[in-house]
Amino acid sequence: MTAAELTEQIFKKKSFLCVGLDTDLEKIPTYLLSEKDPVFSFNKAIIDATHQYCVAYKPNLAFYEAIGVDGFKALKKTIEYLHSEYPEIYTIADAKRGDIGNTSRMYAKAYLEDLGFDSITVAPYMGRDSVEPFLEFTNKHTILLALTSNQGAFDFQTKNLENEELYKEVIKTSLTYKNAENLMYVVGATKAEFLQEIRKIVPESFLLVPGVGAQGGSLEEVCQYGITKNVGLLVNSSRKIIYASDSSNFAEIAAARAESLQVQMADELTKLSS
Ligand SMILES: O=C(O)c1cc(=O)[nH]c(=O)n1[C@@H]1O[C@H](COP(=O)(O)O)[C@@H](O)[C@H]1O
């Protein structure tokens, strides 16, 4: 999916919500555990209930890798289900990969080609040749970690490198990469005020903004500093939505949480046109 098509979906659905599928066997309703594929059953129920309120889903691969072969099968079924039932939905493989070029190429093939995700999160630490193999894929996006939502982001990302914070250097340097038009960036919602500075460097780029909900980020602040006339934001929430309840109507309650964020997003979108 192109960025323009994603923007079209955002205006159509009045939502720039991404629901995080961080599916944890210890957190899903216990009655699902007797099913053949509890992870897929949970994801399917969440997707069916929330799809009208969001434009993207982001399975975090750690949760799937943690349960081995079953996890990989559940991930594959989830992406196939999204492709067949909700092809208008944007998909993000939250993998945070990046290695020497030869190896990055394999990660890119696995997630962007074989599994067919629209995008993948990538760590920028190993530099140009570790990122460019992901950027080669047409109509796919590489979402580079710029300024992450966790406390440890201050260990390196905000440190000065020749008078400029590292996260700014990451973004500026990445703009010189081949096929840089396929880049998006991760900026944590917990650091919303930094979005002002980031927008000076990438005024138009899509930003994936996780950290609203369980990590305490504010949607209002994210929009105040980060929204553009074409929106340019995908705001992710995982636990606050998918684990809103562990009863048999968990999906309905998750949908209500997603709807409440969507309503706030619709309100932010009306401000753009006024
Ligand atoms: O790349 C990410 O998605 C990501 C980057 C970041 O800076 N912070 C962050 O929380 N994430 C991911 O976003 C999701 C946030 O989950 P919740 O805190 O439950 O909403 C998790 O899958 C995290 O791994």
The ligand as an SDF file (V2000), in Angstrom:
LIG
                    3D

 24 25  0  0  0  0  0  0  0  0999 V2000
    8.2530    0.0360   17.2170 O   0  0  0  0  0  0  0  0  0  0  0  0
    7.3160    0.0570   18.0190 C   0  0  0  0  0  0  0  0  0  0  0  0
    6.1790   -0.2140   17.6680 O   0  0  0  0  0  0  0  0  0  0  0  0
    7.5590    0.5790   19.3600 C   0  0  0  0  0  0  0  0  0  0  0  0
    8.5140    1.5740   19.4740 C   0  0  0  0  0  0  0  0  0  0  0  0
    8.6040    2.3140   20.6570 C   0  0  0  0  0  0  0  0  0  0  0  0
    9.3640    3.2700   20.7580 O   0  0  0  0  0  0  0  0  0  0  0  0
    7.8060    1.9720   21.6910 N   0  0  0  0  0  0  0  0  0  0  0  0
    6.9020    0.9570   21.6390 C   0  0  0  0  0  0  0  0  0  0  0  0
    6.1810    0.7470   22.6100 O   0  0  0  0  0  0  0  0  0  0  0  0
    6.8230    0.2080   20.4880 N   0  0  0  0  0  0  0  0  0  0  0  0
    5.9240   -0.9680   20.4150 C   0  0  0  0  0  0  0  0  0  0  0  0
    4.5700   -0.5130   20.4610 O   0  0  0  0  0  0  0  0  0  0  0  0
    3.7560   -1.3890   21.2630 C   0  0  0  0  0  0  0  0  0  0  0  0
    3.2350   -0.6110   22.4480 C   0  0  0  0  0  0  0  0  0  0  0  0
    2.3700   -1.3970   23.2000 O   0  0  0  0  0  0  0  0  0  0  0  0
    1.4250   -0.8020   24.3530 P   0  0  0  0  0  0  0  0  0  0  0  0
    2.3130   -0.0680   25.2900 O   0  0  0  0  0  0  0  0  0  0  0  0
    0.8250   -2.0340   24.9670 O   0  0  0  0  0  0  0  0  0  0  0  0
    0.4120    0.0910   23.6900 O   0  0  0  0  0  0  0  0  0  0  0  0
    4.6720   -2.5590   21.6240 C   0  0  0  0  0  0  0  0  0  0  0  0
    4.5510   -3.5610   20.6280 O   0  0  0  0  0  0  0  0  0  0  0  0
    6.0630   -1.9670   21.5720 C   0  0  0  0  0  0  0  0  0  0  0  0
    7.0640   -2.9240   21.2740 O   0  0  0  0  0  0  0  0  0  0  0  0
  1  2  2  0
  2  3  1  0
  2  4  1  0
  4  5  2  0
  4 11  1  0
  5  6  1  0
  6  7  2  0
  6  8  1  0
  8  9  1  0
  9 10  2  0
  9 11  1  0
 11 12  1  0
 12 13  1  0
 12 23  1  0
 13 14  1  0
 14 15  1  0
 14 21  1  0
 15 16  1  0
 16 17  1  0
 17 18  2  0
 17 19  1  0
 17 20  1  0
 21 22  1  0
 21 23  1  0
 23 24  1  0
M  END
$$$$
